[in-house]
Amino acid sequence: MESVTNLSATNGAEVELFAVWTPNGYTVKYNANGGTGTTADSAHVYDAAKNLTANGFSKTGYTFAGWATSAGGTAAYTNRQSVTNAARRPGRRHHG
């Protein structure tokens, strides 16, 4: 804890301080799931819409169908889809 002095030049003055809030964020990590290439992680903030990173992966003989939330799952998100609160809890990493 830091000590604070001289909040007012007047001795005995009342000083009101206000809370400052920073929004919670989360990271979406992208997994090639058997493909090759790279797709950059994306940083998101709760309650704010933001597009997922464009797919940078490829897999010979396959067409990218979207992002699933598990290796064997079906596509839950499209390429570059705008998402809000894709992670379910603050601090949890959600793999797309």
C-alpha positions in Angstrom: 0.0 0.0 0.0 1.2 3.5 -0.8 1.0 6.3 1.6 -0.5 9.6 0.4 0.1 13.0 1.8 -1.0 16.5 1.0 -4.3 15.8 -0.8 -5.4 19.3 0.1 -3.5 22.5 0.9 -6.1 23.2 3.6 -5.5 21.6 7.0 -8.5 19.4 8.0 -10.2 19.6 4.5 -12.4 16.8 3.4 -11.3 15.1 0.2 -13.4 12.8 -1.9 -11.7 10.0 -4.0 -13.4 8.2 -6.8 -12.9 4.5 -7.9 -11.3 4.1 -11.3 -12.4 0.9 -13.2 -10.5 -1.0 -15.9 -12.6 -3.5 -18.0 -11.7 -7.1 -17.7 -10.2 -8.7 -20.7 -9.6 -12.2 -22.1 -7.4 -13.8 -24.9 -8.7 -15.9 -27.7 -6.1 -18.4 -28.8 -6.4 -20.2 -32.2 -5.5 -23.8 -32.7 -4.7 -25.2 -36.2 -6.3 -28.6 -35.2 -4.1 -30.5 -37.6 -3.5 -27.7 -40.1 -0.4 -25.6 -40.6 0.3 -21.9 -40.6 -0.3 -19.2 -37.9 -3.1 -17.2 -36.6 -2.4 -14.4 -34.1 -4.1 -14.5 -30.7 -6.7 -11.8 -30.2 -7.2 -9.7 -27.1 -10.9 -8.9 -26.2 -12.7 -6.9 -23.5 -15.9 -8.1 -21.9 -19.1 -6.4 -23.1 -17.3 -5.0 -26.2 -17.8 -6.5 -29.7 -14.6 -7.3 -31.6 -13.9 -9.5 -34.6 -12.0 -12.8 -34.3 -8.7 -12.9 -36.1 -8.8 -13.9 -39.7 -7.9 -17.6 -40.2 -4.3 -18.0 -41.2 -4.3 -21.8 -41.1 -4.6 -24.3 -44.0 -5.0 -28.0 -44.4 -4.4 -29.8 -47.6 -7.6 -31.3 -49.0 -9.8 -29.3 -46.6 -11.8 -26.0 -46.6 -11.9 -23.9 -43.5 -15.4 -24.2 -42.0 -15.1 -21.9 -39.0 -13.9 -22.0 -35.4 -15.0 -24.7 -32.9 -14.6 -24.6 -29.1 -13.1 -28.1 -29.0 -10.9 -30.2 -31.3 -13.8 -32.4 -32.4 -16.6 -29.8 -32.2 -18.6 -28.2 -34.9 -18.0 -24.6 -36.1 -19.4 -22.2 -33.5 -17.9 -19.0 -35.0 -17.3 -17.9 -38.6 -14.1 -16.5 -39.9 -13.6 -12.9 -38.5 -17.0 -13.1 -36.7 -17.7 -10.3 -34.4 -18.0 -11.7 -30.8 -19.0 -10.3 -27.4 -18.0 -12.2 -24.3 -16.7 -15.3 -26.1 -14.9 -16.4 -22.9 -17.4 -17.4 -20.3 -15.6 -16.2 -17.1 -13.1 -13.4 -16.4 -9.5 -14.7 -16.7 -10.5 -17.9 -18.5 -8.8 -18.6 -21.9 -11.3 -19.7 -24.5 -9.8 -21.8 -27.4 -11.5 -21.3 -30.8 
